[in-house]
């Protein structure tokens, strides 16, 4: 498969774009990635993960410092590990593996991806189902399995809809997700602000906070107490840092996000991941934990079993149903799509739509079981452990080999079908990583670090023995010729596709934009601020909170209607510009 592409004698245009590097004229600037990572990492999982830190017994000091350090390390990992390789190769990891590691490695790797993305998709849909459950007054699902047939029906129905969307209309969902980011950021922050007075009243008898130290004392006494759900001393600073760093290990050390960052003009744009790490994985986690603790107190349940739907309802009223459903679906759909692509790589002779339906059937069943979303942090950590060795193999090829005089594409130059050193390295690292976990030598969230280092060392040694340090003049000349033809093809594409993006400056568009910014975002933020800082007693707090509930739902409807309108007008304007550019001059 790979060799046929590199030995291709016909037109480069006949090759699928995914098999070629991203052309320069399709690259994006920093704003694209700031929005992209904000959208993906401010999601329904934040409700679950925020509550998980409470249930695991972290202290407020460990949370404030540990999440800051851990998420900084994650952003730096994207910048220093993922982005340079993505920018250098301009390939997705899936394509890179197919080109450099062989067909068997590609199939095994994509099979692992199917399982991981299916679990994440099922978890997100279950989260959405918890919001619908509240609407129908279905009891909370506190066990690992569904205890109410109607909950299972709701979860399965939501899954079917998500699968059909991934099958037919993924582009629409992707566009919709881009406009959700500002709203999700405001709502997660507002939800925490709305419930803080209620928490404070249970502790001190007062609904207002006088200083930041009061907030730290409140959170440390009622939320992040240092005692876990079993009444034992909880996790510490090192564990909190590890959880934050490991939550996206498969994306940065494991290089999955090469698929996104290959479109970056510069590798420094890897720092744009900070919008997701510092807001979604810092502010939103803390805010979600505050909301979860307040909701558990109101419902007189353990935070470990309070569902995201309950949390969102008590924090945001009717708007809470919308945030959980949207955040769940906008995260589940791209992961379903990825699972379909990965499954197609495992079964290349089956159409993507068909394998997506098969994968979707598994998601439908999995979404009915609440234990999947409640275990999302361990799932993400172990997913990283499975995928990180391949990231280490690619890192070795791109950063180590040239320093040693090895060929990064030696497997392809040699004309081998399978890259056995890569497969052996992966197997050794899986045994090593999960062996360390079984022995309890190192906390499981940090297992990816020694495993990644071992993968680099093992692969470098094994690849040398297999011929990575040899020269292959004829094959190298063919590669250079192929690369030259690709550059010529990209130059032709650039001449056809390069258009100046038109900025819509019409009065109507400015009015539309002002409406969704002011009414959709600023009004809910001001109302939440009023609840937090202008509620001197319980009566005023309830009045302000109900006002926030009543108005925010309408602000939300207006926000999505006008933001979508704004997006469509911008797209229409640029389509018309492209059409105008395509008309030859007379």
N, C-alpha and C positions, 0 to 999 in steps of 0.2 A: 504493500500500500504506500509506504513512505518512499521507497526507492522509485516507484512509478512516478511519483510527483516530481522528484528531483531529476529524474531522467526524461521528463516530459519533453517531447520534440515538437508538439503542436503549439497552439496559441496558449499563452499564460492565462488568457481570459477564460479558457475552458476549465480552469482549476477553481474550486470553491474558495471564496474569499477567506474562509476560516483557516485554510491551509497555507495562506500567505501572510507575510508580515503586514501590519497596519500601515497604509501609505501615509506620508507626512501630512498631506492636506486634510486628512480626517482626524488629526490630533486635536485635543481639547486643552483649554487653559484651566487655571486653578478653580474658577467659579463652578465649573462643571462638577469637579470632584468634591468641592465643599458641599454642594447640594446633594450629590449622589450618596455620599457617606452619611450625611445627616438623615436622609430618607430611609436608608437601609438599617441604620443602627438606633433609630428611635422607634421602637416597635413594641408589639404586644409582649415580647419576652421580658421587657423591663419590669412589668408588673410581677412576673414570676421570680426574676432574679433578685429584685429589691427585697421581696419577702423572704427569699432563701437566705440572704445574709442575716436577716433578723432571726430566722429559725436556727441558723448555725451558730448564733451567739456572738457576733462581732460587737466590739465596743464602738462608740461614736468616734473616738480618737483614731482607732484603727481604720474605720471606714473613711473618714475625711482624708487621712494621710495615705492609707493603703491604696484606695481607689485612684487617688491622684498619681501615685507612683506607678501603679500597675497599668493604668491607661496611658500614661506618658510612655512607658516601655512599649506598649502595643503600637502607639503612633510612630515611635522611633523604629520599631521593627518593620512596619509598612514602608517607611522612608528608606531605611538602610539595607533591607534584605529584599523585599518584594519589588519595589519600584525600580531599582537599578537593573534587575534582570528583565523586568517587563519592558522597560524602555530600550534596553540593549537588543533584545530578541524581537520585540513587537509581536509576540505570539502569545496565545492563551496557553496555560499549562497543559490543557488537554492536547492541543496541537503539538506542543513541544515534546510531550511524552511519546506521541505517535511517531514523530519524526526521529527522535533520538534514542528512545528506550525500547522501541519495538512493539509489535502487535500484542504479545502476551501481557507485557507490563501495562499497556494501555487498557486492555480488557479487565485485568485484575483491579487496576486503580479505579477505573470507572465503575466497576461493580461495588467497590467500597463507597464511592461517592453516592451511588444510588441509595444504599442503606442509610447513609448519613442524612442526605437531603429528604428522604422519605420520613425519617424520624422528626426532623425539624419542621417539615410541612405539616405533619400530623399534629405536632405540639401546637403550632400556631392556630390551626383550625379548631382544636379543642379549646384554646383560649377564647376564640371568637364565640364558640358555642356556650361558654360560661356566661356571656353577656345575654344571649338569647334565652338561656335558662332562667335568668332572673325575671325576664318579661313574662314568662309563663308560670312563675312561682314554683318551679321544679326544685326540690331540695338540693342543697350543696352535695357535690360528689366528693366525698372525703376518703373514699377507698381507691386503691389502684385501678379497679375495674368499675364499669358503670353499674349503678344500683337502681337506675330508673330507665325504663325502656324509652321514655320520651326524650331523655337527654341523649341517648344513643341515636335516636331518630334525628334529632336536631344536628348532632355532630356529623352524622353520615350525610345528611342533606347539605350541610355547609361544605363538606368535602366534595360532593358531587358537583356543586356549583363551581368550586375552585378548580376542579379538574377540567371542567368544560371551558372555563375561562382560559386556563393554560393551553388547552387544545385549540381554541378558536381565536381568542382575543387578547393575547398577552401584551401586545403593543399598547392597547388601550389602558390596561392595568398599569403598565410601566409609566405611561404619561400621567395617569391619575396619582400614582405614588409620588411623583416629583412635586406635585402641588400640596401633598400632605405634610411635608417636612416642617414648614413654619408653624402650621396649626398644631401638629403633634408636640412640638417644642413648647408652645404656649400652654397647651392643655396639661401636659405632664407637670409643668411648673405650677400652674394654677391649682391643680388638684391637691398638691402638697400644701399650698398656701391656705386653701379652704379648710383643710382638716387640722391644721396646727392649733388653732384656738381650742378646738374640741379636746385635743390631747392635753394641752396645757391646763385646761379647766379640771380635768380628772386628776392632775398632779398637784396643782397649786391652788385651785379654786378661782383662778383668774384666767381670762380669755386672751389677754394681751402679753406680748413679750417686750421687755424693755431694752434688750441688747442681744448681740450675737452669743454672748456667754450664756444668756438665758436659753437660747435655742439649743446650744450644745448640752446644757444641763437637762433640758426637756428630752431631747433625743436620747441622751445617755441613760436617762431614768426610765423612760417608757418604751423606747424602740430598740436601740442598740445597747442592750444592757450588759452584754458579755456573758449571758447565760443562754444556753441553747434550748431547744424545744423539750429536751429530756431533763432539764433542770441542772445540767452540768456546765462547767466552764466551757466557753465556746472557742472558736478559732481566733487566732491572733493576727498581728500586722503582716507577718510573712505569708500567711495563708490568704489574706485579703488581696495582697499584691499579686500572688500567684493566680487567683481566680480571675482577676481583672486582665492580667496578661494572657492567660491561657484561653479566655473566652473566644478569641478569634485566632488561635494558633494555626488552625488549618488554613486560614486566609493569608496570614503573613509568613510565618516560618514554613508553612505547608504550600505557600505560593498560589493558592487558588485564585487570589485576586490579581494575578497577572492578567486575567481576562478583562479586568476593568482598567488597571493601570497601564496596560500596553497602549492605551489611547492618550496618555499624558505626554505633553510636550517635553517636560523635564522630570527627572526622577525626584526632585525636591517636592513635587506635587504630592508625593506620598504623605507629606505632613498634613495634607488636606483631610486625611482620615481623622484628624483631631475633632472635626465637627461631630463625628459619630462617637469617638472614644470619650471626649470630654463632656459632651452633653448627654448623648444616649446612655453611655456607660458610667457616667459620674453623676451629673445632676439628676437625670431621670431615674437612675437606680435608687438614689437617696430619697427622692421625692416619692417614688413608688413604695419604698419601705415605710415612710411616714404614713402614706395613705393606707397601706396594708395594716399597720399597727392600729391606726384609729378605727378602721373597719372591724378588725378582730375584737377590739374593745366594745364597739357598739353591738356586734352580733354575739359577743360572749363566746367566741371560738378561738382556737389556736390559730396564729397567723400561718402555720404550716398547712392548714386546710382551707383557708379563706380563698375563694376563687377570684381571678382577675375581674370577672363581671361584677361581683359584689363590691370590690374595691373601687372600681370606676364609677359605679352607681352612687355610692356614698360620697365620693369626692366631687363628681361632676354632674350628678343628676342624670337626666335623659341623655345629655351629651356623652356621658360615660359609656352608654351602650354603643354609640357610634364609634368612639375612639377604640374600643376593644375590638369591634368587628372589623373596622378599617385596618387597624394596626396588625391584626391577625392575618387578614387576607392579603394585604400588600407585602407581607413577609412570606406567606405560604406560597403565593403564586410564582414568584421568581424561583423559589427553591423547587417547586414542582416542575417548572420548566427546565431547570438545571438537571433534575433527576431524570427527566425524559431524554435530554441530550446525552447524559452519561449512560443511560440504559441503551440508547441507540448505538453508542460506541461499543457496548458489550455485544449487541446483536445488530451488526451493521447492515444486514440484509432485510431488516424490518423497519418500516417507516416510523419516523419520530412520533407521529400522531398515535399509532397503534401501541408503541411501547409506553407512551405517556398515559394511555388509558389503563394499561396493565399496572403501571406504577401507581396510578391514581386509585385503582381498586384496593391496593395495599394501604394507601393513605386513608381511604374511607374506613377501613377496619381499625387502623391504628388510632384514628382521631377519637374513637369512642372510649379509649382507655386513658383516664386522667393521669396515670402514673408517668406517662411519657413527658407531658409538659412540666410536671413537678420535678422531673430529673433532668431538666434542660442543661443546667450547669455541668454536671458530670458527663452528659452526652457530648457537649461541646469540647470538654477537656479530653475525653477519650477519642473523639473524632480527630482532634489534633494529633494525638499520639499515633493513630493509624496512618495519617497522611504526611506527617512531618518528615519521615525518612526519605520520601520521594523529593520533598523540598530540599533536603540535604544533598541528595544526588545532583539535582539541578544546580544548586549553589556551588558544589564542587566543580562541575563542568564549566560554569560561567565565571567563577572567581578564583579558583585554585589551579585549574589545569594549565591555563596559559602561563602562569608563573613558573610552572614546572616543565614547560615545553611540551605539554600533552595537547592533543586535539580534542576540543570539546564535542565535536561531531564524529568522533572516531568510529562509533558503531555504524553510522551511516556510510562513512568513507570505506569501511572494511566490507560493506555489503552484507552485513549479518541480518537475519530475520528478527532475532531477539537479543536484547542486551542482558546477558546472563549475570554480569557483575551487578547490575542494578537490581535484578530480581533477588539475587543472593543477599545483597545488602539489605533490601527491604525485609526479607525473612529474618535475618539476624537481628535487625533492629526491633521487629515486632516481638520476638522472643525476649530480647533484652529489656524492652520497655515494660511489657506486661509481667515479665519475671520480677523486675524491680517492684512493681506494684503489688504483686502477690507476696513478696517478702516484706513489704512495708518499710523499705529502706529510705525512701524519699516520698514526700507528700505527693499525691497523684497529679496535682496541677502543675508540678514542676518536672514531671517525667519527660516532657518533650525536649528539655534542654540537653541532658546527657544523650538522649536518643538521637537528636539532631547531630550532635558532635560526632557520635559513633558512626552515623551514616556517611558523613563526609570522609572520615578516615578510612572506613571499610571500602567505600566505593573508589576512592583514589588509589588504594593499593590493588584492588581487584581489577580495576580498569587498566592499570599499568601492565599487569600480568597478561591481560587480554589483548594488548596492542595499542593502547591509547597514546603511547609515547613514540609510535612509529609514524613514518611519513607515507602518504598514499598519493603520489603526484598526479596520476591520471584522474582519480576521483576528486581531488581537490580542484583540478582544472575544470571539471564538469560542474562542481558546486559554484565556482566563480562565474562561469558562463550563465548558469541558472540565475544567480543573484543579479547579474547584469541585465538579463531579460526582464526580471521582475521590476527593476528600477525603471526600465523603459516603459513597461506597462503602467506603472504607477504614474509616470510623467504624463502619459496619455490620459489616464483617468483624471488627473489633476486639471488638465486643460478643459475637460468636460464638466467636472463636478465642482470646481472652485467658484463659489459665489459669495459675494459680500453679504453677510447677514444684516438684514434691514431692521432697524429699531423702530418700533411703532411709536410715533410721537403725536398721534391724533388726540384731539380733545376727548373723544369718547373713551379711548383706551386709558387715558390718564384718569378719567372719572371712575371707570371700572376698577382700575388698580387701587385708587384711593379708597373705594368702597370695601374691597376685600382686606385691605391693610388696616383701615381704621375700625370698621365695624366687625370684621371677622377676627382680628387679632388684638388690637389695642383695647377695645371695649371689654372683652373677657379678662384681659390682663388687669385693667383698672378695677374691674369688679372684684377680682380675686384679691388685689391689693387692699381694697376696701374691707373685705371680709377679715383679712389678717390684721390690719392696722387700725381699723375704725370700728371694732366690736368690743366696747368696754365691759359688756356684760353678756350673759347668755341670751337674753332677749334680743339685744341688738345683733348678736352673732347669728341667731336663727333667722332674723329678718334679712340680714345682709346675705346669708347663705342662700335663702330661698330666692332672693332677687337674682343672685348669680346663676342659680339653676335655671330660672325662668327665661332670663335674657340670653344666656350663653347658647342654648339650643337653637334659638333663632339666628344668633350671630354665626353659628356653625353652618346652618343651611345657606345663609347669605354668602359666607366665605367660599364654600365649595362651588356654588352657582357662579359667582363672579370670577373666582380664580380660574375655573374651567373655561369660562367665556374669554378671559384674558389670554389663556393659552391657545385657544382655538383661533383667535384673531391674529395672534403672532404667527402661528403656523400658516394660516391662510395668506398673510402678507408675504411671507418668505417663499411660499409655493408660487405665488404670482410673480415674484422677483426671479425665481429660477426659470419660470416659463418665459419671461421677458428676455432673460439672458440667452435662452435657447433659440430665440428667433434670430435668424441671420440678418445682418444689416443689408439694406437694399442698395 
